[in-house]
Amino acid sequence: MAESPVLNDHVRTLSAKIGPLDILFRPMSRNDLDAICQLEKDIFKSPWSRRSFEIELSRPEYSHSYVLEHRHAVAAYTVLWFMADECHIANLAVAANYRNRGIGSWFLKKIIEIAKDNRSTIIHLEVRTTNDAAIRLYEKFEFEAVGIRRDYYSTGEDALLMSLPI
């Protein structure tokens, strides 16, 4: 897939915040899974298993997974599901040492671009009701809370269902 001029502009903006232009947005591969699984454990109370990511990588007909790499390290990653005209953000994470540097916003813009390119008309996601930083990020992009999923996480926490018509 050729990079769009918009993507190149985002990369230039992002590079000013995190250093030299050593940023690569690309599809996730099995070679990324050690780093991603470590980030999952570091970030989430109920992390996805390695097997979950392997399954996602084996289902390209509806599951698209991407990483944002900086200096050969995974800075962020996402798993997107495409069904009919919907995109579902199944997983999205930014490594702790890359937060508050614009990466989450840049990555979410890219996800919205990908959803539009795949002819989605709406994007859905779940987020822990206690994850204020993530909720603020999604609201910044005009995602709206449309429901609560009770006991959604293995920890018993609720999830806020958010959607963005595109």
Residue pairs with C-beta under 8 A, 6 or more apart in sequence:
4 113
6 113
7 25
7 110
7 113
10 106
10 109
10 110
11 21
11 23
11 25
12 21
13 102
13 106
14 23
14 101
14 102
14 103
14 106
15 21
15 22
15 23
17 101
17 102
18 70
18 75
18 98
18 101
18 103
19 70
19 71
22 70
22 71
22 72
23 68
23 69
23 70
23 75
24 68
24 69
24 70
25 66
25 67
25 68
25 69
25 110
26 66
26 67
26 69
27 64
27 65
27 66
27 67
28 36
28 53
28 57
28 65
28 66
28 67
28 77
28 79
29 57
30 54
30 57
32 67
32 74
32 77
33 50
33 53
33 54
35 73
35 74
36 53
36 67
36 74
36 77
37 47
37 48
37 49
37 50
37 53
39 74
39 77
39 93
39 95
40 47
40 48
40 93
41 47
42 95
42 96
43 93
43 95
43 96
44 93
45 153
45 155
45 157
46 153
46 154
46 155
48 91
53 65
53 79
56 63
56 65
56 79
56 90
57 63
57 65
62 81
62 82
62 83
63 79
63 80
63 81
63 82
63 90
64 79
64 80
64 81
64 82
64 114
64 118
65 77
65 78
65 79
65 80
66 77
66 78
66 80
66 110
66 114
67 74
67 75
67 76
67 77
68 74
68 75
68 76
68 77
68 103
68 106
68 107
69 75
70 98
73 95
74 95
75 94
75 95
75 98
75 103
76 92
76 93
76 94
76 95
76 98
76 103
76 104
76 107
77 91
77 92
77 93
78 89
78 91
78 92
78 93
78 107
78 111
79 89
79 90
79 91
79 92
80 87
80 88
80 89
80 90
80 111
80 114
80 115
81 87
81 88
81 90
82 88
82 115
82 118
82 120
85 119
85 120
85 121
85 122
86 120
86 121
86 122
86 123
86 124
87 111
87 114
87 115
87 118
87 120
87 122
87 123
87 124
88 123
88 124
88 125
89 111
89 123
89 124
89 125
92 107
92 108
92 111
92 125
94 103
94 104
94 107
99 133
104 137
105 137
105 140
105 141
108 137
108 138
108 141
109 141
111 123
112 123
112 141
112 164
112 166
115 123
115 166
116 166
120 166
121 165
121 166
122 163
122 164
122 165
122 166
123 143
123 163
123 164
123 166
124 161
124 162
124 163
125 138
125 143
125 161
125 162
125 163
126 149
126 152
126 159
126 160
126 161
126 162
127 134
127 135
127 138
127 159
127 160
127 162
128 134
128 153
128 157
128 158
128 159
128 160
129 148
129 157
129 158
129 159
129 160
130 157
135 160
135 162
138 162
138 164
141 164
142 164
143 162
143 163
143 164
144 162
144 163
144 164
145 160
145 161
145 162
146 161
146 162
146 163
147 160
147 161
148 158
148 159
148 160
148 161
149 158
149 159
149 160
149 161
150 158
151 157
151 158
152 158
152 159
153 159
